[in-house]
């Protein structure tokens, strides 16, 4: 749930959940767990997103923001080697596996992109459509929740 400009984890009183953003650019909402491969951004680390996710502790985060470059135009803005992960074989699967691992049971994934493709062991809670107007593609924002009882959590 969003209260003002702060995220609140349902079922808790906390307005300060631990969040992670592997493609943060200059967004500081998830500090100190922000990453962007571009060293000219304000992210806390500047490594490949998959490597960043693999370094995180299991079942640690209340939420992950997943907003990678999802078009060729966005990928070209990254001068330091980021590709369009939606066209890189296996990239989404590997990153989603790591996101499921680092999310606490009941944690949320907020995903931005041009699709709402289902992800194993994550339940779709909401879909939002952001219209950018004119000749621009809409952005699909989907909110996913990790179930409480999964064998790999025990």
URDAHU-V635842 format. One record per residue. N is the residue number from 0. RES is the residue in one letter. SS is DSSP state (H for helix, E for strand, - for the rest). OMEGA is omega in radians with two decimals (999 if undefined). NEAR is the number of other ideal C-beta (glycine too) atoms within 8 Angstrom. Layout:
n = <N:N>
res = <RES:RES>
ss = <SS:SS>
omega = <OMEGA:OMEGA>
near = <NEAR:NEAR>
This chain:
n = <0:1:2:3:4:5:6:7:8:9:10:11:12:13:14:15:16:17:18:19:20:21:22:23:24:25:26:27:28:29:30:31:32:33:34:35:36:37:38:39:40:41:42:43:44:45:46:47:48:49:50:51:52:53:54:55:56:57:58:59:60:61:62:63:64:65:66:67:68:69:70:71:72:73:74:75:76:77:78:79:80:81:82:83:84:85:86:87:88:89:90:91:92:93:94:95:96:97:98:99:100:101:102:103:104:105:106:107:108:109:110:111:112:113:114:115:116:117:118:119:120:121:122:123:124:125:126:127:128:129:130:131:132:133:134:135:136:137:138:139:140:141:142:143:144:145:146:147:148:149:150:151:152:153>
res = <X:X:X:X:X:X:X:X:X:X:X:X:X:X:X:X:X:X:X:X:X:X:X:X:X:X:X:X:X:X:X:X:X:X:X:X:X:X:X:X:X:X:X:X:X:X:X:X:X:X:X:X:X:X:X:X:X:X:X:X:X:X:X:X:X:X:X:X:X:X:X:X:X:X:X:X:X:X:X:X:X:X:X:X:X:X:X:X:X:X:X:X:X:X:X:X:X:X:X:X:X:X:X:X:X:X:X:X:X:X:X:X:X:X:X:X:X:X:X:X:X:X:X:X:X:X:X:X:X:X:X:X:X:X:X:X:X:X:X:X:X:X:X:X:X:X:X:X:X:X:X:X:X:X>
ss = <-:E:E:-:-:E:E:-:-:-:-:-:-:-:-:-:-:-:E:E:E:-:-:-:-:-:-:-:-:-:-:-:-:E:E:-:-:-:-:-:-:-:-:-:E:-:-:-:H:H:H:H:H:H:-:-:-:-:-:-:E:E:E:E:E:E:-:-:-:-:-:H:H:H:H:H:-:-:-:-:-:-:-:-:H:H:H:-:-:-:H:H:H:H:H:H:H:H:H:H:H:H:E:E:E:E:E:E:E:E:E:E:E:-:-:-:-:-:-:-:-:E:E:E:E:E:E:E:E:E:-:-:-:-:-:-:-:-:E:E:E:E:E:E:E:E:-:-:-:-:H:H:H:->
omega = <3.13:3.12:-3.02:3.07:-3.12:-3.11:3.11:3.13:3.13:3.13:3.10:3.05:-3.01:2.96:-3.12:3.12:3.09:-3.07:-3.08:3.11:-3.11:3.12:-2.90:-2.96:-3.11:3.14:-3.07:-3.10:-3.02:-3.11:0.17:-3.09:3.11:-3.12:2.95:-3.07:-3.13:-3.11:3.13:3.11:-3.13:3.13:-3.13:3.07:-3.03:3.14:3.08:-3.07:3.14:3.09:3.10:-3.14:-3.13:-3.13:-3.04:-3.12:3.11:3.06:-3.03:-2.97:3.02:-3.10:3.06:3.01:-3.07:-3.10:-3.13:3.00:-3.07:2.99:3.11:3.12:3.11:-3.13:-3.14:3.13:3.13:-3.09:-3.01:2.94:3.12:3.10:3.01:-3.02:3.12:3.09:3.10:-3.06:3.06:-3.05:-3.14:-3.12:-3.13:3.14:3.10:3.07:3.13:3.12:3.09:-3.12:-3.04:3.10:3.00:2.98:-3.07:3.14:-3.04:2.99:3.04:-2.99:3.11:3.10:3.11:-3.14:3.08:-3.10:-3.13:3.10:-3.09:3.09:3.00:-3.14:3.13:-3.12:-3.09:2.98:3.09:3.10:3.14:3.13:-3.13:3.07:3.06:-3.05:-3.07:3.07:3.01:3.03:3.05:3.10:-3.12:3.14:-3.08:3.14:3.07:3.13:-3.11:-3.03:3.09:-3.08:-3.09:3.10:-3.09:999>
near = <6:7:7:4:3:8:12:11:13:5:4:7:3:8:8:4:12:8:13:14:15:13:12:16:9:7:9:8:8:11:7:4:12:15:15:10:11:12:5:3:10:7:13:8:7:10:8:7:14:11:8:12:13:7:5:12:5:6:9:8:14:12:15:15:13:12:8:12:12:10:9:7:6:10:11:6:7:11:4:8:6:11:9:11:13:11:6:8:3:6:11:9:7:9:15:11:8:12:12:12:9:14:15:9:11:9:13:13:15:12:10:9:12:8:6:8:5:6:9:6:7:13:7:10:7:6:9:8:8:8:5:8:4:4:2:6:6:8:10:13:11:12:13:13:11:16:10:6:5:9:4:5:7:3>
